[in-house]
Amino acid sequence: MTLRVVQVGAGGMGRAWLATVAADPDVELVGIVDLDLDAARAGAAVAGDPTIPVGTDLTALATETGAEAVLDITVPVAHHPVTLEALRAGLPVLGEKPAAQTVAEALSLAAAAEATGKLFMVSQSRRYNDHLVAFRQHVRGLGGVGGLSTRFAKAPHFGGFREEMDDVLLLDMAIHAFDSARYVLERDPMSVYCESWNPSWSWYRGDAAAAAVFTFEDDVRYVYDGSWCAPGAETSWNGDWRASGPAGTALWDGDHDPWSDLDGAPGAPDAAPSVGNEIAGALASFVRAVRSGERPDGEVHGNVMSLTMVDAAIASARTGRRIVIDEVLEQAHATALEVEQDEAIRERLVSWGSVRSALATGSPDTAALG
């Protein structure tokens, strides 16, 4: 049986999702919500059926169409209100990254998922890459890992909101690398020192280049060196990766099969099952999770730390000092408590002890359709 979904957002990224939904036999698009009804109607055409219902009210359209889930493909500032509305309506949500505009809002949504017992999964789409999975397998063969690095260099001219964003590289792009680093290292970050800047030729308003050094659990270092205004000799969109350990080094160029050198011998790790490809893989994982009740990769509790890495890096760049990740989490938790108006969500936030522990544990109810 197909999963009936309403998608919110029919802009540029929304159209990519609409095409992906249309190609997935396990998903049925039953409605499109957008403040611009012309954009919603154009999205219906992209999805291959101009008769798909459209509207500006998520709850009303979901009720009218019998939707079972929501895809939140809005701009970051809208993620919190749209996802919260869907969860309150009793609908699980798959949302575009980041989980929310701020860590405080992301914590609110994690608590809302607990309070409603509904799944909120963030599509951190670059985790859905079989080459990344294979790279982690190679890293596991290094006899431990002491350091991981990513070099990212691209020069896209997007136009629109990205070119007007503050901290555009860190907030809109680096989160992919940060999240992938957590996946590869199988650890979480403890602190960061970061510098960001905007080269003189940049066409972005906000800083389009950054360098960051993260300390992870077990004193592992992760180094990120990125630029979104680096024309010529560009890297993959996934970046260029290197990991080192006592037994050797693993390399991945972001586009092709990774490999490892174990003291002169090539690494040959066990193959891992396919995870699918980018947003199509994320969508398939979401459908499986809704149907099975299992906790998917990208469930909001597990994803918040990636956004926290971004906020901590930005804070470090602005203050010029090393930032402790738990300080960012605790301050965001205090902010979430201060502004939260929903008593059930507030109760969940209050019930957390250590925020890091609450995120690691999550709630057994959040992965159930219910």
N, C-alpha and C positions, 0 to 999 in steps of 0.2 A: 504494500500500500504506500502510495506517495505521501510525502509530508507537505501539507498545505501551508504556504508561507505568504506573508505580506512583506514587501520590501519598502523601506523608508529611504528616500534619496534616489534621484534619477539623474544626477549630474554625470560628470566624466567617469568617476570611479563607479558610480551607480550603474552606468551602462555596461561596464565590464562585468559587473556582478549579474546584471539581467541576462546577458548572453551566457554566462556560466550556469545560471539557474535553468535557463531554457535547454541547455545541453545535458542536464543531469536527469536521468529517468526516474530518480527516487524523490524528486522535488516537483511540486506543482505551484506555480506562481498564481495566486488568486487575487492579488491586488497590489497597487503601487501608490504610495503616499508621497506627496511632495507639495511644498507651499506654492510651487509653480505648476499649475495643472497642465500647461502646455508641455513642460518637461516630462511630467508623468505620462502623458499621452504618447509623446515621442519614445519614452522608455518602453511602453507597451508594444510599440512597433518593433523596437530592438529585440524584445523578447519573443517576437514572432506572432503576436496575437493582439491586434489593435482593440479588441473588445474587452481586454482585461480591465476590470473596474479600477478607477482611480479616485483619489480624494485627498483632502488636506487634513483629515482627522483620523489618526491611527486607530484609536479604540473603536470608533464607529465603523471604519472599513473592515477591521479585523472581525468584529462581531457580525457584520453583514455577510462576510464571505466565508465564515466558519474557519478562519485561519487557525493553525496549530502552532505557529512560530513566527518570529519576526526577524528580518535582516535589517540591521541599523547601518546604513551606508551613507550617513550624513557627514557633514564637516565636524571636526573634533569638538567645537563648542556646543554642538547639539547632542553629543553622545549621551551625556547624563540625563537630560530631560526625556529624550526619546526612549532610551533603554529602560529608565525608571517607569515610564508610562506602560511599556509593554509588560514588564515584570508585574506591575500592579494589576494588569489585566489578565494575569495568569498565563502568560505566554513566555516560553523560553526564547532567548535572544542570541543571535550570532551577530557580532558587531565588528566593524572595521577598527583597526588600531588607530590611535591609542584607545585604551579602555575608556578614558575620559580626558577632559582638558587638563585636569590637575590630579595629583595623587589623592588629595582629599576627596574629590568627586569619585575617583575609582574605588576608594575604600567604602564610600557610601553605597556604591553599586554592589560591591562584594557583600556588604551587610544586607542590602535589599534582596540579593539572591538567596541569602540565608533565610531572611524573614518570610519571603514568598515561597521558598522551596522550589524555585525555578532556576534553570540553567542560564547563566550568562557566560558565553564563550567569546573570546576575542580572537579574531582572525589575524594572527601573527603569521602572515602567509608564507614568509620565507622559511619557516620551519618545515613547510611541506615541500621538501626538496630532497630527493633520494641521494644526491651528491653530498648534501650536508649530513644526512644520516650516515653515509659511508665514511665521511671525514671523522665523525665522532667514533666510529668503529676503529679507524686507524689510530686516533688519539688514545683510545683505550689500550692499544698495544704498545704504548711508549713506556710502560712500567711506571706510570704516574705522570703527571704533567706539572711543570713548573711555570711555564709561560705560554701565553697565547696572544697573537696579534692579528689585527685586521688593518689593511691599507685599502682605502676607498677613494677613488678619484673619478668623478663624472662632471659633465658640464651641461645639464639639461636646461632648456628655456621653457618653463612651464607656462608662464603667464599666470594670471589669476591670483588666488589667495596665498599660494606658497611664496611668491616673490615679495609679498608684503608682510610675511610672518616674522616675529622675533625668533631668534635662535633656530632658524629654519632647518639647518642641517641636523642639529642635535634632536630637535623635537619631531621632525617629520621623517627623517631617514635613519639616523644613527640608532634609533630604537630597534630596527631590524637586526643590526649587528650586535647590539647589546643583548637582545633576546637570544640570538643564536649562540653568543658566547656562553650564556647561562646553560643552554642546551648542551653544547659541546663539553664544557667543563664539568657539568653535573654538580655545580656548586652555585652558591649565591654570593653577591658582592657584599663587602664590608665597608669600603671607603673609596673615594675617588679624588684625584687632583686633575683639573681640566683647564685648558686655555682655549678660547675661541676668538675668532677675528674675521673680518670681512676684507678680502683683498681689494686693492684699489680698482681693479677692473670688474669687480663683481656686479652683476645685474640684480642681486637680491638686496632688499632693504636691511634684513637682519644678517647676523653672522653666518657665513656660508662655509666656514672652515673651522676645524677643531682638532685638538689632540688631547687624549685623556688616558690616564693610567689608573686602572681599578685594582684594588686589592680584594681578592676573593677569599673565601674560606680556605683554610690550610695554607695561607700565605702565598697563594697562587696569584700571579700578576696577569692582567689583561690590558693590552695597549691598543688603543684605537687612534688611527691617523686618517682623517677624512676631509674631503673637500667636494662641494657641489659646484665649484666654478674652476675646474681643472681641465681645460681643453687640451687634447692631445694625449696619446698613450694612456687612454682611460682604462680603468679596471672593469671587471664585471660589475653589474648592479649588486651582486652579492659580496663584492669585495674580494681581496686577495688575502689568504689566511696561512698562518704558520703556527705550529705548536711544537714545543720542545719538552722532552722528558729524558730520564736517565738512559733509556734504551735507544733513543734516536729522535727523529723529527718527522712530522707529518705536514704535508702541504696540500693546499686546495686553491685553485685559481678562480673559484666561484662559478665556473661554467662547465667544467669537465670532471672526469673521475679524479678523486684525490689519490694521493699515494703517500707512502712513508718509507723512510730509509732507516733501517734498524742496524746500525753499525756496518753499513755496506751491503746489507741484504734487504730486498724489498719486503715491506710488510704485506701480509696476506690475511687480513681479518675475516671473520665470518660475515657473510652477507646478512643484511637485515631486511625485513619485509618492506615493501614499497609503502610510502605514506601519501602518494598522490602528488599532484603538482599545484603549488601555490593556492590561489583562492578556490580552485576546484577541489583540491585536497582538503582544505579547511571546511568547505561546505559538506563534503562526504563525511568527514569526521563528526561534524555537528549532527547530521542526520542519524548516524550510528549512535551517538551519545543520547539523543532524544529518545530513540527507540529502545535502547538497551539500559539506560540509567547509569552507564559507566561515566567516570569523570574524564573528559577529553583533554588533550594537550591544548592549552589556551584558555582553560576555565579561569574565570576572573581572579580567583585567589592566587593561582599560580602565575598569572600574567602581570599583576600589579608591580612586582619587583622590577620588571623591565622598564616600566614607566618611571619608577622611582630612580633607576639608574640615570635616566634622562634628566629628571629634576635635580638630582644631586650634581650631575655634571654641569648643568646650567648654573646652579648655585655656586659651584666652585669657580667657574669662569667669571662670574660677576663679582665674587668676593676676593678672589686670589688666594683662597686657602683650601686645604684639604677638607672634604666633607665626609662625615660619618653617615652611612646609609641609615642606621637606626634612628639617628636624630631627625632625618627627613621623614621617616615613617611616623615617628611619634608626634612631630609637629603637624603632619597632615591629619593624623588621627584626632588631635586636639581641635583642629580647624573643622573637621567633619562633624565632631560632636557639637561644636559651637553653633554651626549653621543648620544642622539637621532639624527638620520640622516634623518628620514622620516618626511617631512614637515607637512603632515596631522596629524600624530601622535603627533608631537611636538605642533601643534596648540591646540590639545585636552588637552595636559598636561598644556600648558600655561593658558588655559581657566579655570582650576580648581582654586578655592580659597583655602579654607582649604582642605587638602587632606582627612582628616577624613570625612568631609561633602561630598566630591566628591564620596568617596567609599560608603557612606551610601545611597546616592541618585542614583548613577549609571546613566545609560543612558536608556531612554525608547526604544531606537532602538536596544540595544545589545541583546535582547531576541527574535529578529525577524529573520526568515530565510532570508527574504528579496528578 
